[in-house]
């Protein structure tokens, strides 16, 4: 009854079944543009890293991990910054959007951090002769990753009330405190982690290496924004649905148990 | 052939002693294999996240179905009440 009528109304208003709009909304256009740009840039990065950039003299082909490892770490920073900004904004004025940005940022940090934590040791196996060492940058990066894992676990297993959201926001702010420590750990405490980009050495010594790296950084920036955008949208739908369920219960409709 | 194979060096051992090997030392890890593993890991992680997002979306769709069913039931009860 309701579903059939809603579906027919959606078709008449230019929307398809299951709330899939037949007419594009502005937000969808932004998402499609971001997705297409990410795909093109990622393909360009792969092309430049594998087919244009020369093989490094001492490490060989494994050095090509660098063109995705560093941009992934940068994308992890983007996620962490989103989590921080969303959390601070939520603590100042709680809204669903701010909470969704913080949550999406934390998840992106975990995903990109996992890429960093796996690709880094695979490079290290060749360059250093072992997969892992308790180097300052490696240790602080892992600590930061664990903080965001804690954030997501907290959100998954606690409720979604204002109290839980505020507690998570505090953790999101706390997690960001480690970011500058990761960045400056190599300068402050030394260690074995390379400083090809930020160090005072020769850096990338071929123009195609520089282009591949720049493309990787741009591609992962756009990709990170795309992923956050998609995740925020999903989280907002979840919040709207939760409110609709609460309203339904207030009106005497028990929608959860008798589905 | 009794060729001494290079052993896994420790960080401290590298700076305190140098052990000779006869002939060219065997490659400890293949750079190509490590590179392929790294790229496979990147795509696997991203696909895993996509899968988790899909699961969340499916869960929302199930909750929406429940809500719509509740509205259906309320409408049916209202129509029944009006008829009687």
Interface residues (C-beta under 8 A of the other chain):
Chain A: X1 X2 X3 X6 X18 X59 X60 X61 X62 X64 X65 X68 X69 X72 X107 X111 X114 X115 X118 X119 X122 X123 X125 X126 X129 X130 X133 X192 X227 X230 X231 X234 X237 X238 X241 X244 X245 X248 X251 X252 X253 X254 X255 X256 X258 X259
Chain B: X8 X9 X11 X14 X28 X29 X31 X32 X34 X35 X37 X38 X39 X41 X42 X45 X46 X49 X53 X56 X57 X60 X61 X62 X63 X64 X65 X66 X67 X68 X69 X70 X71 X72 X73 X74 X75 X76
